[in-house]
């Protein structure tokens, strides 16, 4: 039929030829064969050639599940027997009974045929010449019985042997089946392992590819981070340069403003109402100076240029002093202030006292400023080299949104706790920012907890290692400001001072400050002019040098100055500059941080420096109640405030607390305007730190 169809249909011929030309690969021998020689094997799940199919007997003819004799017998018995018997057909006992059921009738039939033949032969032999009668019958019956007994014994023996052989066949079949199942199971496990290895290999390749991609992404991210870091460094440097430049430009005129405000405040010829205006100018300048200092501190910390000066610090004494200062300020505002140290405090610790004070002053100042009524509490504990400080107030509190940005620069809260809707509190908004940055720089922690309408709690934890008492015995302690006496001159020969500054106002300011004290002043508008003076033979005892000058700067001026004045020791040179960044930089001319003054400077600081460096013995006037610079007619016209207000002022003066003194004088101005002339005179003395001369 096929050949006839091919002969009639050319398309069928082409399909047959194409089928023959199609090659398939055997999954066992892995050889290519034509499609007609291949078949799909369910055991190996693939194409198998006819030769491998013939040789492989382990598959159990899975492609023909009903072709085996056992399957056919099982099918027949299932058709004949009831369903409840089916589960026993595939057991070993069922197989044994099936074989026995076949062998027993077969043996019985064979032995029955043989028995009949033997019995017929016996009967034929009995028909021959034998005695008749009962004897013959008896003999015949005996022979038949003997024949039957022999056949029965043989049958039973063969039946026993057949049962043993049948059981052996059943066991062999089961053993072969179990072995085949175990082989199939191991084959499946092996195939599964191969598949898992293949999947693992694919996963490893995919993981390697992902790792390569991740490495490439990481390299790109690293490169981007490097670029961003360089850009941030450049931006930070640009910011530092900008802040340094703007600070210099602000400090230079501010030095003149504050300097001449101090001189006018000390001038007895200035009328009282003009002194009030001068005081306003000085307060505004000091506020601007605090803003500049705060901005510079933040810039120094962010640029990593702020270094801590860890020295022995009288811890318990300093904390008590700060508490007394703010207790006075709180009492002026009608607030209760309590200082609660817990346990024993160390006498001395190693820390940067200026920065520790700055942190506490900012936190306590804010607590008092924002608290309208109630109390402020300073709690202190010290354990295991760590100091824990807690400042609690009953102010307006802060919302969660305000807490998130409270440490940001220039973030100012409102005085009502309304979440930003109330009037803004005074200040630049830098105090908490600086306090937080300094705490982090010192390796400490600062946290805040606040409830709107209930108050706030600031917690600070600082590492302040304890120092034994003998280590602090040699540490000099500065005398309080209240113990300083007015300086009118000095004993001994007249000392020469050279002022090098390109700003004429700054030069004249130092001249007006130092000449009345008996110093011989020479000024130079540039580094070249100063070198010309030195080359001409002028030998100063001390020098004040600005850094930013046209031509050669202050550093180069000092380097060349040593060539002209070998006797001018580095200890007798001070830098007075508006660039605060240069104070902490290393230099090669021996200028220490204590020899560096940032404009605007206080006159008392310069005079103190000259006294230390030149070992001067100041001429001091005795402590008097009245200011010697105020003429008697003017002093006689001054109206003094009430005793109750004088008591608070006297307490601030006794502590030497400058801010508290100024706040008390402001309060007196508000309560008794007629005392304006008296308060103006006291402000002059306070700004000169001549607390002992104040009329309290």
C-alpha positions as CSV (number, residue, x, y, z in Angstrom):
1,X,0.0,0.0,0.0
2,X,2.8,2.3,0.9
3,X,4.7,1.7,-2.3
4,X,1.4,2.1,-4.3
5,X,0.7,5.4,-2.5
6,X,4.2,6.6,-3.1
7,X,4.0,5.7,-6.8
8,X,0.7,7.6,-7.1
9,X,1.6,10.6,-4.9
10,X,4.9,12.5,-5.5
11,X,4.4,14.6,-2.3
12,X,4.2,11.4,-0.2
13,X,7.4,10.3,-1.8
14,X,9.1,13.5,-0.9
15,X,7.8,13.2,2.7
16,X,9.1,9.7,3.0
17,X,12.5,10.8,1.7
18,X,12.5,13.7,4.1
19,X,11.7,11.4,7.0
20,X,14.5,9.2,6.1
21,X,16.9,12.1,5.8
22,X,15.9,13.4,9.3
23,X,18.4,12.3,11.9
24,X,17.8,11.8,15.6
25,X,20.3,11.1,18.4
26,X,19.9,8.1,20.7
27,X,19.8,9.1,24.4
28,X,21.8,5.9,25.3
29,X,24.6,5.4,22.7
30,X,24.4,9.0,21.6
31,X,24.6,8.1,17.9
32,X,22.6,9.6,15.1
33,X,20.0,7.4,13.3
34,X,17.3,8.0,10.7
35,X,13.8,8.6,12.1
36,X,12.3,5.2,11.1
37,X,15.0,3.5,13.3
38,X,14.1,5.6,16.3
39,X,11.3,5.4,18.9
40,X,10.4,7.4,22.0
41,X,11.4,5.6,25.2
42,X,9.3,6.5,28.3
43,X,11.9,5.1,30.6
44,X,14.7,7.4,29.3
45,X,12.4,10.2,28.3
46,X,13.9,10.5,24.8
47,X,14.6,8.9,21.5
48,X,16.2,5.5,21.5
49,X,17.5,3.4,18.7
50,X,16.2,-0.2,18.0
51,X,19.5,-1.8,19.1
52,X,19.6,-0.1,22.5
53,X,15.9,-0.9,22.9
54,X,16.5,-4.5,22.3
55,X,19.6,-4.8,24.5
56,X,18.2,-2.9,27.5
57,X,16.0,-5.2,29.5
58,X,15.8,-3.0,32.6
59,X,13.1,-0.8,31.4
60,X,10.4,-3.4,32.0
61,X,8.8,-2.7,28.6
62,X,7.4,0.6,29.8
63,X,6.5,1.4,26.2
64,X,4.3,-1.8,26.2
65,X,2.8,-1.9,29.7
66,X,0.3,-4.8,28.9
67,X,2.7,-7.0,26.8
68,X,4.2,-9.1,29.6
69,X,2.7,-12.5,30.6
70,X,2.3,-11.4,34.2
71,X,0.3,-8.4,33.2
72,X,-1.9,-10.5,31.0
73,X,-2.5,-13.1,33.7
74,X,-3.2,-10.3,36.2
75,X,-5.7,-8.8,33.8
76,X,-7.4,-12.1,33.2
77,X,-7.6,-12.8,37.0
78,X,-8.9,-9.3,37.6
79,X,-11.6,-10.0,35.0
80,X,-12.5,-13.4,36.7
81,X,-12.1,-12.6,40.4
82,X,-14.1,-10.1,42.5
83,X,-12.6,-6.7,43.2
84,X,-11.9,-7.3,46.9
85,X,-9.3,-10.0,45.8
86,X,-7.4,-7.7,43.5
87,X,-5.0,-6.2,46.1
88,X,-3.6,-9.7,46.8
89,X,-2.9,-10.5,43.2
90,X,0.3,-8.5,43.0
91,X,1.8,-9.8,46.3
92,X,4.4,-12.5,46.6
93,X,1.9,-15.0,48.0
94,X,-0.6,-14.3,45.2
95,X,2.1,-15.0,42.7
96,X,3.1,-18.2,44.5
97,X,-0.5,-19.4,44.6
98,X,-0.9,-18.5,40.9
99,X,2.1,-20.6,39.9
100,X,1.1,-23.4,42.3
101,X,-2.4,-23.3,40.8
102,X,-0.9,-23.9,37.4
103,X,1.7,-26.4,38.3
104,X,-0.5,-28.7,40.6
105,X,-3.2,-29.4,37.9
106,X,-0.5,-29.8,35.3
107,X,1.4,-32.4,37.4
108,X,-1.8,-34.1,38.3
109,X,-2.7,-34.4,34.6
110,X,0.7,-35.8,33.7
111,X,0.7,-38.3,36.5
112,X,-2.9,-39.2,35.8
113,X,-2.1,-40.1,32.2
114,X,1.0,-42.1,33.2
115,X,-1.0,-43.9,35.9
116,X,-3.7,-44.8,33.5
117,X,-1.1,-46.2,31.0
118,X,0.5,-48.2,33.8
119,X,-2.8,-49.4,35.0
120,X,-3.8,-50.5,31.5
121,X,-0.6,-52.3,31.0
122,X,-1.1,-54.1,34.3
123,X,-4.6,-55.1,33.2
124,X,-3.3,-56.4,29.9
125,X,-0.7,-58.5,31.7
126,X,-3.3,-59.9,34.0
127,X,-5.2,-61.4,31.0
128,X,-2.3,-63.7,30.2
129,X,-1.9,-67.3,31.6
130,X,-2.3,-66.7,35.4
131,X,-4.1,-68.7,38.0
132,X,-7.7,-67.7,38.2
133,X,-9.8,-67.3,41.1
134,X,-9.4,-65.4,44.2
135,X,-5.7,-65.6,44.3
136,X,-5.4,-63.9,41.0
137,X,-7.7,-61.1,42.1
138,X,-5.8,-60.6,45.2
139,X,-2.5,-60.4,43.4
140,X,-4.0,-57.9,40.9
141,X,-5.3,-55.7,43.7
142,X,-2.0,-55.7,45.4
143,X,-0.2,-54.6,42.2
144,X,-2.7,-51.8,41.6
145,X,-2.3,-50.6,45.2
146,X,1.4,-50.7,44.9
147,X,1.3,-48.8,41.6
148,X,-1.1,-46.1,43.1
149,X,1.1,-45.7,46.1
150,X,4.2,-45.2,44.0
151,X,2.5,-42.6,41.8
152,X,1.2,-40.7,44.8
153,X,4.6,-40.6,46.4
154,X,6.2,-39.4,43.2
155,X,3.5,-36.9,42.7
156,X,3.9,-35.5,46.2
157,X,7.6,-35.4,45.9
158,X,7.4,-33.5,42.5
159,X,4.8,-31.3,44.0
160,X,7.1,-30.4,46.8
161,X,9.9,-29.7,44.5
162,X,7.6,-27.6,42.2
163,X,6.4,-25.6,45.2
164,X,10.1,-24.8,46.2
165,X,10.9,-23.9,42.6
166,X,7.7,-21.7,42.4
167,X,8.6,-19.9,45.6
168,X,12.2,-19.5,44.3
169,X,10.8,-18.0,41.1
170,X,8.6,-15.6,43.1
171,X,11.5,-14.5,45.3
172,X,13.8,-14.1,42.2
173,X,11.1,-12.1,40.5
174,X,10.6,-9.9,43.5
175,X,14.3,-9.5,44.0
176,X,14.8,-8.5,40.4
177,X,11.9,-6.1,40.6
178,X,13.3,-4.5,43.9
179,X,16.7,-4.3,42.3
180,X,15.2,-2.7,39.2
181,X,13.3,-0.3,41.3
182,X,16.4,0.6,43.3
183,X,18.3,0.9,40.1
184,X,15.6,3.2,38.7
185,X,15.6,5.2,41.9
186,X,19.3,5.6,41.8
187,X,19.1,6.5,38.1
188,X,16.5,9.1,38.9
189,X,18.6,10.4,41.8
190,X,21.6,10.6,39.5
191,X,19.6,12.3,36.8
192,X,18.2,14.7,39.5
193,X,21.8,15.3,40.7
194,X,22.9,16.0,37.2
195,X,20.0,18.4,36.7
196,X,20.8,20.1,40.0
197,X,24.5,20.3,39.1
198,X,23.4,21.8,35.8
199,X,21.1,24.2,37.5
200,X,23.8,25.0,40.1
201,X,26.2,25.7,37.2
202,X,23.7,27.9,35.6
203,X,23.0,29.7,38.9
204,X,26.8,30.1,39.5
205,X,27.2,31.5,36.0
206,X,24.2,33.8,36.7
207,X,25.6,34.8,40.1
208,X,29.0,35.4,38.6
209,X,27.4,37.5,35.9
210,X,25.5,39.4,38.6
211,X,28.6,39.7,40.7
212,X,30.5,41.1,37.7
213,X,27.6,43.5,37.1
214,X,27.5,44.5,40.8
215,X,31.3,44.9,40.7
216,X,31.0,47.2,37.7
217,X,28.1,49.1,39.4
218,X,30.2,49.4,42.6
219,X,33.2,50.6,40.6
220,X,30.9,53.2,38.9
221,X,29.4,54.1,42.2
222,X,32.9,54.4,43.7
223,X,34.0,56.6,40.8
224,X,30.9,58.7,41.2
225,X,31.5,58.9,45.0
226,X,35.1,60.0,44.3
227,X,33.9,62.6,41.9
228,X,31.2,63.7,44.4
229,X,33.8,63.7,47.3
230,X,36.2,65.8,45.2
231,X,33.3,68.1,44.3
232,X,32.3,68.3,48.0
233,X,35.9,69.0,49.0
234,X,36.2,71.7,46.4
235,X,32.8,73.1,47.5
236,X,34.0,72.9,51.2
237,X,37.2,74.7,50.3
238,X,35.3,77.3,48.4
239,X,33.0,77.8,51.3
240,X,35.9,78.0,53.7
241,X,37.6,80.6,51.5
242,X,34.3,82.5,51.2
243,X,33.7,82.4,55.0
244,X,37.3,83.4,55.6
245,X,37.1,86.3,53.2
246,X,33.7,87.5,54.4
247,X,34.8,87.1,58.0
248,X,37.9,89.2,57.3
249,X,35.9,91.9,55.5
250,X,33.4,92.0,58.4
251,X,35.9,91.9,61.2
252,X,38.0,94.7,59.9
253,X,35.4,97.4,60.2
254,X,33.9,95.8,63.2
255,X,37.3,96.1,65.0
256,X,37.1,99.8,64.5
257,X,33.5,100.1,65.5
258,X,33.9,98.1,68.8
259,X,37.3,99.6,69.5
260,X,36.2,103.2,69.3
261,X,33.0,102.3,71.1
262,X,35.1,101.1,74.0
263,X,37.2,104.3,73.9
264,X,34.1,106.6,73.7
265,X,32.6,104.6,76.6
266,X,35.7,105.2,78.7
267,X,35.8,108.9,77.8
268,X,34.5,110.9,80.7
269,X,33.8,113.9,78.4
270,X,31.1,112.0,76.5
271,X,27.6,113.1,77.8
272,X,25.5,110.4,79.4
273,X,22.9,110.4,76.7
274,X,25.6,109.9,74.1
275,X,27.0,107.1,76.2
276,X,23.7,105.3,75.9
277,X,24.0,105.6,72.1
278,X,27.5,104.3,72.3
279,X,26.3,101.4,74.4
280,X,23.7,100.5,71.7
281,X,26.4,100.6,69.1
282,X,28.7,98.3,71.1
283,X,25.9,95.9,71.9
284,X,25.0,95.7,68.2
285,X,28.6,95.1,67.3
286,X,29.0,92.4,69.9
287,X,25.9,90.7,68.6
288,X,27.3,90.8,65.1
289,X,30.6,89.5,66.4
290,X,28.8,86.5,68.1
291,X,27.1,85.7,64.8
292,X,30.5,85.8,63.0
293,X,32.1,83.6,65.7
294,X,29.3,81.1,65.5
295,X,29.4,80.9,61.8
296,X,33.2,80.4,61.9
297,X,32.9,77.7,64.6
298,X,30.5,75.8,62.3
299,X,32.8,76.2,59.3
300,X,35.8,75.1,61.4
301,X,34.1,72.0,62.6
302,X,32.7,71.1,59.1
303,X,36.1,71.6,57.6
304,X,37.8,69.5,60.3
305,X,40.1,72.4,61.3
306,X,38.8,72.8,64.8
307,X,41.1,71.1,67.3
308,X,40.4,70.5,70.9
309,X,42.8,71.9,73.5
310,X,42.5,69.2,76.2
311,X,43.9,70.5,79.5
312,X,43.3,70.0,83.2
313,X,39.9,71.5,84.0
314,X,38.6,72.0,87.5
315,X,35.3,70.2,86.9
316,X,33.3,70.6,90.0
317,X,34.3,74.2,90.5
318,X,33.5,75.1,86.9
319,X,30.1,73.4,87.0
320,X,29.3,75.3,90.2
321,X,30.5,78.6,88.7
322,X,28.3,78.0,85.6
323,X,25.3,77.1,87.8
324,X,25.8,80.3,89.9
325,X,26.0,82.4,86.7
326,X,22.7,81.1,85.3
327,X,21.0,81.0,88.6
328,X,21.4,84.8,88.7
329,X,20.2,85.1,85.1
330,X,17.2,82.9,85.9
331,X,16.3,84.9,89.0
332,X,16.3,88.1,87.0
333,X,13.6,86.6,84.8
334,X,11.6,85.3,87.8
335,X,12.5,81.6,87.2
336,X,13.6,79.0,89.7
337,X,17.0,77.5,89.0
338,X,18.3,74.4,90.6
339,X,21.6,72.7,90.3
340,X,21.4,69.0,91.2
341,X,24.8,67.1,91.1
342,X,24.4,63.4,91.8
343,X,27.1,61.5,93.7
344,X,30.7,62.6,94.0
345,X,32.2,64.8,91.2
346,X,35.9,64.6,90.3
347,X,37.9,67.6,91.3
348,X,39.6,67.8,87.9
349,X,39.2,66.2,84.5
350,X,41.0,66.5,81.2
351,X,38.9,68.5,78.7
352,X,38.8,71.6,76.5
353,X,37.3,73.9,79.1
354,X,36.3,76.5,76.6
355,X,34.3,74.1,74.5
356,X,32.6,72.4,77.6
357,X,31.6,75.9,78.8
358,X,30.4,76.8,75.3
359,X,28.1,73.7,75.2
360,X,26.6,74.3,78.6
361,X,26.2,78.1,78.1
362,X,24.4,77.5,74.8
363,X,22.0,74.9,76.4
364,X,21.4,76.8,79.6
365,X,21.0,80.1,77.9
366,X,18.4,78.7,75.5
367,X,16.5,77.0,78.4
368,X,16.3,80.3,80.3
369,X,15.5,82.3,77.1
370,X,12.6,80.2,76.1
371,X,11.1,79.6,79.5
372,X,8.6,82.3,80.5
373,X,7.6,80.8,83.8
374,X,8.5,77.9,85.9
375,X,12.0,76.5,86.5
376,X,15.3,75.4,84.8
377,X,17.1,72.4,86.3
378,X,20.8,71.4,85.7
379,X,21.4,67.8,86.7
380,X,24.9,66.4,86.7
381,X,26.3,62.9,87.3
382,X,29.8,61.4,86.7
383,X,30.6,57.7,86.4
384,X,33.3,55.7,84.6
385,X,35.0,58.6,83.0
386,X,31.7,59.9,81.5
387,X,29.9,63.1,82.5
388,X,26.1,63.1,82.0
389,X,24.4,66.5,82.0
390,X,20.7,67.1,81.8
391,X,19.1,70.5,81.3
392,X,15.3,70.5,81.9
393,X,13.0,73.5,81.5
394,X,9.3,74.2,81.7
395,X,9.3,76.2,78.5
396,X,6.9,75.9,75.6
397,X,8.3,72.6,74.4
398,X,8.8,71.6,70.8
399,X,6.8,69.5,68.3
400,X,8.3,66.5,66.6
401,X,8.8,68.6,63.4
402,X,10.8,71.2,65.4
403,X,12.9,68.5,67.0
404,X,13.9,67.2,63.6
405,X,15.4,70.5,62.6
406,X,16.4,72.0,66.0
407,X,20.1,71.3,65.4
408,X,20.2,72.8,61.9
409,X,22.0,76.1,61.5
410,X,19.9,79.3,61.8
411,X,16.9,77.2,63.0
412,X,15.1,79.3,65.6
413,X,12.1,78.2,67.6
414,X,9.2,80.4,68.6
415,X,8.7,81.6,72.1
416,X,5.2,80.2,72.4
417,X,5.7,76.6,71.5
418,X,3.1,76.8,68.7
419,X,5.1,74.8,66.2
420,X,6.5,77.8,64.4
421,X,3.4,80.0,64.3
422,X,4.5,82.3,67.2
423,X,7.0,85.1,67.3
424,X,10.5,84.1,66.6
425,X,12.9,84.0,69.5
426,X,15.9,86.3,69.4
427,X,19.3,85.1,68.4
428,X,21.0,83.8,65.4
429,X,19.9,80.2,65.7
430,X,23.5,78.8,65.9
431,X,23.8,77.9,69.6
432,X,22.3,74.4,69.5
433,X,24.0,73.7,66.2
434,X,27.4,74.6,67.6
435,X,26.7,72.7,70.9
436,X,25.7,69.5,68.9
437,X,28.8,69.7,66.7
438,X,31.1,70.3,69.6
439,X,29.6,67.4,71.4
440,X,30.1,65.1,68.4
441,X,33.6,66.4,68.0
442,X,34.4,65.5,71.6
443,X,33.1,62.0,71.1
444,X,29.9,62.6,73.1
445,X,26.2,62.3,72.5
446,X,23.4,64.8,72.6
447,X,19.7,64.1,72.6
448,X,16.5,66.0,73.2
449,X,13.1,65.0,74.5
450,X,10.3,67.6,74.4
451,X,6.5,67.8,74.9
452,X,4.6,70.8,73.5
453,X,3.4,72.9,76.3
454,X,5.3,71.0,79.0
455,X,9.0,71.8,78.4
456,X,12.1,70.2,77.0
457,X,15.0,68.0,78.3
458,X,18.4,68.1,76.7
459,X,20.9,65.3,77.6
460,X,24.6,65.5,77.0
461,X,27.1,62.7,77.6
462,X,30.8,63.6,77.4
463,X,34.0,61.6,77.9
464,X,35.9,63.5,80.5
465,X,38.7,61.4,82.0
466,X,39.4,62.0,85.7
467,X,42.7,63.6,86.7
468,X,44.3,63.1,90.1
469,X,44.4,66.1,92.4
470,X,48.2,66.4,92.3
471,X,48.1,66.8,88.5
472,X,46.0,69.9,88.9
473,X,48.0,71.5,91.7
474,X,50.4,73.1,89.3
475,X,47.7,74.2,86.8
476,X,47.4,78.0,87.0
477,X,43.9,79.4,87.6
478,X,43.1,82.7,86.1
479,X,42.1,85.4,88.6
480,X,38.4,86.4,88.4
481,X,37.6,89.5,86.5
482,X,36.3,91.1,89.6
483,X,39.8,91.0,91.2
484,X,41.4,93.0,88.4
485,X,42.3,96.6,89.3
486,X,42.4,99.5,86.8
487,X,45.8,99.9,85.1
488,X,47.1,103.4,84.6
489,X,50.7,102.6,83.6
490,X,53.6,100.4,84.4
491,X,56.9,100.6,86.3
492,X,60.3,100.8,84.6
493,X,61.6,102.0,81.3
494,X,59.3,103.0,78.5
495,X,58.6,100.1,76.1
496,X,58.4,100.3,72.4
497,X,55.6,98.8,70.4
498,X,55.4,98.4,66.6
499,X,51.9,98.1,65.0
500,X,51.9,96.8,61.5
501,X,48.4,97.0,59.8
502,X,47.2,98.3,56.5
503,X,44.0,99.7,58.0
504,X,44.7,103.2,59.3
505,X,41.7,103.0,61.7
506,X,43.0,99.9,63.3
507,X,46.5,101.4,63.8
508,X,45.1,104.6,65.3
509,X,42.9,102.5,67.6
510,X,45.9,100.7,69.1
511,X,47.8,103.9,69.4
512,X,44.9,105.5,71.4
513,X,44.7,102.4,73.6
514,X,48.4,101.9,74.4
515,X,49.9,105.4,74.4
516,X,48.0,106.5,77.5
517,X,49.5,103.6,79.4
518,X,53.1,104.8,78.6
519,X,54.1,102.8,75.6
520,X,56.0,104.3,72.7
521,X,54.0,103.5,69.5
522,X,55.3,103.3,66.0
523,X,53.0,102.3,63.1
524,X,53.6,100.8,59.7
525,X,51.0,100.6,56.9
526,X,52.6,97.5,55.2
527,X,55.1,94.8,55.7
528,X,57.7,96.8,53.6
529,X,57.2,99.9,55.9
530,X,57.8,97.7,59.0
531,X,60.9,96.2,57.5
532,X,62.2,99.7,56.6
533,X,61.7,100.8,60.2
534,X,63.6,97.7,61.4
535,X,66.4,98.3,58.9
536,X,66.6,101.9,60.1
537,X,67.5,100.7,63.6
538,X,64.1,100.8,65.3
539,X,64.0,97.9,67.8
540,X,60.6,97.3,69.3
541,X,59.9,95.4,72.5
542,X,56.7,94.0,71.1
543,X,55.0,93.8,67.7
544,X,51.4,93.6,66.6
545,X,51.2,92.4,63.0
546,X,48.2,92.0,60.7
547,X,48.3,89.1,58.2
548,X,46.4,90.3,55.2
549,X,48.3,93.3,53.8
550,X,49.3,94.4,50.3
551,X,52.7,93.5,49.1
552,X,54.0,90.9,51.5
553,X,51.7,89.4,54.1
554,X,52.2,89.2,57.8
555,X,53.9,85.8,57.8
556,X,56.5,86.9,55.3
557,X,57.0,90.1,57.2
558,X,57.8,88.2,60.4
559,X,60.2,85.9,58.6
560,X,62.1,88.9,57.2
561,X,61.9,90.8,60.5
562,X,64.0,88.3,62.3
563,X,66.9,89.1,59.9
564,X,66.7,92.8,60.8
565,X,66.0,92.4,64.5
566,X,67.7,89.2,65.7
567,X,66.9,90.2,69.3
568,X,63.1,90.2,68.6
569,X,62.0,86.9,70.2
570,X,59.0,85.2,68.8
571,X,57.4,85.5,72.3
572,X,57.2,89.3,71.8
573,X,55.2,89.1,68.6
574,X,51.4,88.9,68.4
575,X,49.2,88.6,65.3
576,X,46.1,90.7,65.2
577,X,44.1,89.5,62.2
578,X,40.6,89.3,60.9
579,X,41.2,85.9,59.5
580,X,40.2,83.5,62.2
581,X,41.1,80.4,60.1
582,X,44.8,81.2,60.4
583,X,44.8,81.0,64.2
584,X,44.8,77.2,64.2
585,X,47.3,76.7,61.3
586,X,50.9,75.7,61.9
587,X,53.5,78.3,61.1
588,X,57.2,78.6,61.0
589,X,57.7,81.8,62.9
590,X,56.8,80.5,66.4
591,X,53.3,82.2,66.8
592,X,51.3,80.2,69.3
593,X,47.5,80.2,69.5
594,X,47.7,82.4,72.6
595,X,49.7,85.0,70.6
596,X,47.0,85.2,67.9
597,X,44.2,87.7,68.4
598,X,41.1,87.7,66.1
599,X,39.6,91.1,65.3
600,X,37.8,92.7,66.9
601,X,39.9,92.4,70.0
602,X,39.2,93.6,73.6
603,X,41.6,96.2,74.8
604,X,42.1,94.4,78.0
605,X,43.3,91.2,76.2
606,X,46.0,93.1,74.4
607,X,47.1,94.8,77.6
608,X,47.2,91.5,79.5
609,X,49.3,90.0,76.7
610,X,51.8,92.8,76.9
611,X,52.0,92.5,80.6
612,X,52.7,88.7,80.4
613,X,55.2,88.9,77.5
614,X,57.1,92.0,78.7
615,X,56.8,91.1,82.5
616,X,55.4,94.5,83.3
617,X,54.5,95.7,86.8
618,X,51.4,97.6,86.4
619,X,50.6,100.8,88.3
620,X,47.3,100.2,89.8
621,X,44.9,102.6,91.6
622,X,43.3,101.5,94.8
623,X,39.7,100.1,94.7
624,X,37.3,103.0,94.9
625,X,33.5,103.2,94.7
626,X,33.5,105.8,92.0
627,X,35.0,105.7,88.5
628,X,38.1,107.9,88.4
629,X,37.5,108.7,84.8
630,X,34.1,110.4,85.6
631,X,34.5,114.0,86.6
632,X,33.2,114.9,90.1
633,X,30.4,117.2,88.9
634,X,29.1,114.5,86.6
635,X,29.3,111.8,89.3
636,X,27.4,114.1,91.7
637,X,24.5,114.3,89.2
638,X,24.1,110.5,88.8
639,X,20.9,109.0,90.2
640,X,21.5,105.6,91.8
641,X,18.9,102.9,91.6
642,X,16.9,101.3,94.5
643,X,18.7,99.0,96.9
644,X,16.8,96.0,95.8
645,X,18.0,96.4,92.2
646,X,21.5,97.1,93.4
647,X,21.6,93.9,95.3
648,X,21.1,91.8,92.2
649,X,23.7,93.9,90.3
650,X,26.1,93.4,93.3
651,X,25.7,89.6,93.1
652,X,26.5,89.6,89.4
653,X,29.5,91.8,90.0
654,X,30.7,89.6,92.8
655,X,30.6,86.6,90.4
656,X,32.4,88.5,87.6
657,X,29.7,87.5,85.2
658,X,29.8,90.0,82.4
659,X,26.5,89.1,80.7
660,X,24.7,89.0,84.0
661,X,26.0,92.5,84.8
662,X,24.8,93.9,81.5
663,X,21.4,92.3,81.9
664,X,21.0,93.8,85.3
665,X,21.9,97.3,83.9
666,X,19.4,96.8,81.1
667,X,16.7,95.9,83.7
668,X,17.6,99.0,85.7
669,X,17.2,101.2,82.6
670,X,13.8,99.8,82.0
671,X,12.6,100.1,85.6
672,X,14.2,103.6,86.3
673,X,14.9,105.6,83.2
674,X,16.2,108.5,85.4
675,X,19.2,106.3,86.2
676,X,20.4,106.2,82.5
677,X,23.5,108.3,83.2
678,X,24.5,106.1,86.2
679,X,24.0,102.9,84.2
680,X,25.9,104.3,81.3
681,X,28.9,104.9,83.6
682,X,28.6,101.4,85.0
683,X,28.5,99.9,81.5
684,X,31.8,101.6,80.7
685,X,33.4,100.1,83.8
686,X,31.9,96.7,83.0
687,X,33.2,96.6,79.5
688,X,36.6,97.4,80.8
689,X,36.2,94.6,83.3
690,X,36.7,97.0,86.1
691,X,34.1,95.4,88.3
692,X,35.8,96.5,91.5
693,X,35.3,100.2,90.5
694,X,31.5,99.8,89.9
695,X,29.2,101.7,92.2
696,X,27.2,98.8,93.7
